[in-house]
Amino acid sequence: MSNTINRRDFIRKSALGALGLTLLPSFISHGAASDRLRIAHIGLNGMGNNHMNWFAALPNVDIVALCDVDQDHLNGTLKTLKDLKPDSQAKGYEDFRHILDRKDIDAITVATPDHWHAQIATLAFQAGKDVYGEKPLSYCVKEGQMMLKHQQKHNRIFQLGTQIHAGDNYHRVVELIKGGAIGNVHTVRLWKTGFSPGLGQPKAQTPPPTLNWDMWLGPAPYADYFPERCHLNYRYFLDYSGGVFADFWCHIADVVWWSIQPKGLKSVVARGEKTDGVADAPKWLDADFEFDGLKLYWTSIPPDVPGAAQRHIGAYFEGDKGTLLCDYESRSITINGETVTDIPEIPQTIVRSPGHQQNFVDAVKSRTQPESNLAHARELTLPMHLALISWRLNRPMKWNADKEKFIDDKEGNALLNRKYRKGWDWV
């Protein structure tokens, strides 16, 4: 018998009760009953297949379920898993709620389009599952708040899929900055080159029979199907994501929030250009942020500082004693006109990661939060959402960091959240 669900025979009702699924508190697990961690992967194809390959290579991990709304993706990944693990008994599902309803699953990974991240993670927390979730953390500010509330309430483990965080370079950059190598940091410049495509002017089509388009859309507004809107291109539509900016912000902002933890955001102003096609995420976006004692700039081209032009992504820290330039794998520190790659006198103080996925597995077993934990991820993701709102409204915006609201701006505050499509508000 096939492990996949025949889509034509599947009940497509959106309410949990229609599926006979009840996410009961009694399902809450407290770690694996044995030494093996039982994981399910939700959202396959691109990054989801990476998740499967990464976790399949770890000792003491069993992949017991896979889920995707596209049967071609699901069947292809089931086959790949069977090739990797001939003894695998993993079952395939179209609806992730069947996975959350299983008592024998300890943790899930989420690599769906961005607009599904928060709901799936929150429902998983309620069902007693730990979560390794892809970036960006959430679709909007309120979703991040919701995730943190439920993660803490249900005492769950969460790791954001910022794999670069695990590398030695970021660890060392944080040690250097916290160790005072360049003094007090007053300015940070972040950048990522590249533009979001317009994707032309495609016409609506009938979704392929292997794709559950209604569930792919889920909480997002209903939209007619065409291939350019779906799968990897989803990130170029504001209903689902925020373009190149949202795709890469957390990867490089991560090292900033880890090293100096910006606080007291006061204002944001974003500039950018629309695409020339159906895609409505910004073609490019630049943003200026003001925090307490810190100015932070994001640009879509490298800033005019030494060494930036050679890097497609990077961070440039300006302190009162010097500067530090880094990307994912390299760094340089300039003090009094002398540039070096390290300062041996500053000691190693941060325990190195055993690998991003292994860090998650270890955290699940020890019940301690991993490096890219939810509290950290939410703080670094929030300014990204605000910049997109500033771009959409085309104006500077003042922010109350304590209340997490725009100041005297009803239109802006309305965009901190969005009403889910009728029948898809499950949390």
Long-range contacts (C-beta under 8 A, 24 or more apart in sequence): 2-92, 3-78, 3-90, 3-91, 3-92, 4-71, 4-74, 4-75, 4-78, 4-92, 4-94, 5-92, 5-93, 5-94, 5-95, 7-71, 7-94, 7-209, 7-210, 7-212, 10-94, 10-95, 10-212, 12-212, 12-214, 12-215, 14-423, 14-424, 14-426, 15-423, 16-97, 16-426, 19-95, 19-97, 19-98, 21-97, 21-98, 21-100, 21-101, 22-101, 23-97, 23-100, 23-101, 23-123, 23-126, 23-127, 25-128, 27-101, 27-103, 27-127, 27-128, 28-127, 28-128, 28-154, 29-103, 29-106, 29-128, 29-129, 30-367, 31-106, 31-364, 31-365, 31-367, 32-106, 32-364, 32-365, 35-60, 36-60, 36-61, 36-62, 37-61, 37-62, 37-106, 37-107, 37-361, 37-364, 37-365, 38-62, 38-64, 38-104, 38-105, 38-106, 38-107, 39-63, 39-64, 39-105, 39-106, 39-107, 39-108, 39-109, 40-64, 40-65, 40-66, 40-67, 40-99, 40-102, 40-105, 40-107, 40-108, 40-109, 41-65, 41-66, 41-67, 41-77, 41-108, 41-109, 41-111, 42-67, 42-68, 42-96, 42-99, 42-108, 42-109, 42-110, 42-111, 42-112, 42-120, 43-67, 43-68, 43-110, 43-111, 43-112, 43-113, 43-116, 43-134, 44-68, 44-70, 44-73, 44-74, 44-76, 44-77, 44-111, 45-70, 45-73, 45-77, 45-231, 45-232, 46-111, 46-231, 46-232, 47-111, 47-134, 47-161, 48-73, 48-77, 48-109, 48-111, 48-112, 49-77, 49-80, 50-111, 51-109, 51-111, 51-132, 51-161, 52-77, 52-80, 52-81, 53-80, 53-84, 54-357, 55-109, 55-357, 56-81, 56-84, 56-85, 58-357, 58-358, 58-361, 60-361, 61-361, 63-88, 63-90, 64-89, 64-90, 64-91, 64-102, 64-104, 64-105, 65-90, 65-91, 65-92, 65-93, 65-99, 65-102, 65-105, 66-90, 66-91, 66-92, 66-93, 67-92, 67-93, 67-94, 67-95, 67-96, 67-98, 67-99, 68-92, 68-94, 69-94, 69-211, 69-212, 69-215, 69-216, 70-210, 70-211, 70-212, 70-216, 70-231, 71-210, 71-211, 72-210, 72-211, 94-212, 94-215, 95-215, 96-120, 97-123, 100-124, 100-127, 100-129, 101-127, 105-129, 106-130, 106-364, 107-131, 107-132, 107-157, 107-360, 107-364, 108-132, 109-133, 109-134, 109-161, 110-134, 111-161, 113-216, 113-234, 113-235, 113-240, 113-241, 114-138, 114-139, 114-234, 114-235, 114-240, 114-241, 114-242, 114-246, 115-139, 115-218, 115-219, 115-220, 115-234, 115-239, 115-240, 115-241, 116-218, 116-219, 117-143, 118-143, 118-144, 118-146, 118-147, 119-143, 119-218, 119-219, 119-420, 119-426, 119-427, 121-147, 121-151, 121-158, 122-146, 122-147, 122-150, 122-427, 123-426, 123-427, 124-156, 125-150, 125-151, 125-153, 125-154, 125-156, 126-150, 126-154, 126-427, 128-154, 128-156, 129-156, 130-156, 130-157, 130-158, 130-360, 130-363, 130-364, 131-156, 131-157, 131-158, 131-159, 132-158, 132-159, 132-161, 132-357, 132-360, 133-158, 133-159, 133-160, 133-161, 134-160, 134-161, 135-160, 135-161, 135-162, 135-250, 135-251, 135-377, 135-381, 136-241, 136-242, 136-246, 136-247, 136-249, 136-250, 136-381, 136-384, 137-250, 137-374, 137-377, 137-378, 137-381, 138-378, 138-381, 138-385, 139-240, 139-241, 139-418, 140-385, 140-415, 140-416, 140-417, 140-418, 141-382, 141-385, 141-386, 141-404, 141-416, 141-417, 142-416, 142-417, 143-417, 144-377, 144-378, 144-381, 144-382, 144-385, 145-378, 145-404, 146-427, 147-374, 147-378, 148-374, 148-375, 148-378, 150-427, 151-374, 155-367, 157-360, 157-363, 157-364, 157-367, 157-368, 157-369, 157-370, 158-369, 158-370, 158-373, 158-374, 158-377, 159-356, 159-359, 159-360, 159-363, 159-370, 159-371, 159-372, 159-373, 160-250, 160-372, 160-373, 160-374, 160-376, 160-377, 161-356, 161-372, 162-250, 162-251, 162-254, 162-356, 162-372, 162-377, 163-356, 164-251, 164-254, 164-328, 165-254, 165-258, 165-353, 165-356, 165-371, 165-372, 166-353, 166-355, 166-356, 166-359, 166-371, 167-328, 167-329, 167-353, 168-352, 169-326, 169-328, 169-329, 169-330, 169-331, 170-254, 170-255, 170-258, 170-326, 170-328, 171-350, 171-352, 171-353, 172-331, 172-342, 172-348, 173-255, 173-259, 173-324, 173-326, 173-331, 174-255, 174-258, 174-259, 174-350, 175-346, 175-347, 175-348, 175-349, 175-350, 176-324, 176-331, 176-333, 176-342, 176-343, 176-346, 177-259, 177-260, 177-317, 177-319, 177-324, 178-259, 178-349, 179-343, 179-346, 179-347, 179-349, 180-321, 180-346, 181-319, 181-321, 181-322, 181-324, 181-333, 181-335, 181-343, 181-346, 182-317, 182-318, 182-319, 182-320, 182-321, 182-322, 182-323, 182-324, 182-333, 182-335, 183-319, 183-320, 183-321, 183-322, 184-293, 184-319, 184-320, 184-321, 185-259, 185-260, 185-294, 185-317, 185-318, 185-319, 186-293, 186-294, 186-295, 186-318, 186-319, 186-320, 187-294, 187-295, 187-296, 187-297, 187-317, 187-318, 188-256, 188-260, 188-294, 188-295, 188-296, 188-297, 188-315, 188-316, 188-317, 188-318, 189-296, 189-297, 189-299, 189-303, 189-305, 189-308, 189-315, 189-316, 189-318, 190-249, 190-252, 190-253, 190-256, 190-296, 190-297, 190-298, 190-299, 190-314, 190-315, 190-316, 191-252, 191-298, 191-299, 191-300, 191-301, 191-302, 191-303, 191-308, 191-313, 191-314, 192-244, 192-245, 192-248, 192-249, 192-252, 192-300, 192-312, 192-313, 193-300, 193-301, 193-302, 193-312, 193-313, 194-244, 194-248, 194-300, 194-312, 195-244, 195-283, 195-284, 195-300, 196-235, 196-236, 196-243, 196-244, 196-275, 196-279, 196-281, 196-282, 196-283, 196-284, 197-233, 197-236, 197-275, 197-277, 197-279, 198-275, 198-276, 198-277, 198-278, 198-279, 198-283, 199-228, 199-233, 199-236, 199-275, 199-277, 199-278, 199-279, 200-228, 200-277, 200-278, 201-277, 201-278, 202-226, 202-227, 202-228, 202-229, 202-278, 217-421, 218-421, 218-424, 219-420, 219-421, 219-424, 219-425, 220-421, 221-421, 222-421, 228-278, 228-279, 229-278, 233-279, 235-281, 236-275, 236-279, 236-280, 236-281, 237-279, 237-280, 237-281, 238-280, 238-281, 238-388, 238-392, 241-281, 242-281, 242-282, 242-384, 242-388, 243-279, 243-281, 243-282, 243-283, 243-285, 244-284, 244-300, 245-281, 245-282, 245-284, 245-285, 245-298, 245-300, 245-384, 245-387, 245-388, 246-281, 246-384, 246-388, 248-313, 249-298, 249-381, 249-384, 250-377, 250-380, 250-381, 250-384, 251-313, 251-328, 252-313, 252-314, 252-315, 252-327, 253-380, 253-383, 253-384, 254-372, 254-380, 255-315, 255-326, 256-296, 256-315, 256-317, 256-380, 257-376, 257-379, 257-380, 258-376, 259-317, 260-294, 260-317, 261-379, 262-289, 262-291, 262-292, 262-294, 262-296, 263-291, 263-292, 263-401, 264-291, 264-292, 264-293, 264-401, 265-289, 265-290, 265-291, 265-382, 265-383, 265-386, 265-399, 265-401, 266-290, 266-291, 266-292, 266-398, 266-399, 266-401, 267-396, 267-397, 267-398, 267-399, 268-383, 268-386, 268-387, 268-390, 268-396, 268-397, 268-399, 269-390, 269-395, 269-396, 269-397, 270-387, 270-388, 270-390, 270-391, 271-391, 272-300, 272-391, 282-388, 282-391, 285-387, 285-388, 285-391, 287-383, 287-387, 287-390, 287-391, 289-383, 289-387, 296-383, 298-387, 306-334, 307-332, 385-416, 389-415, 389-416
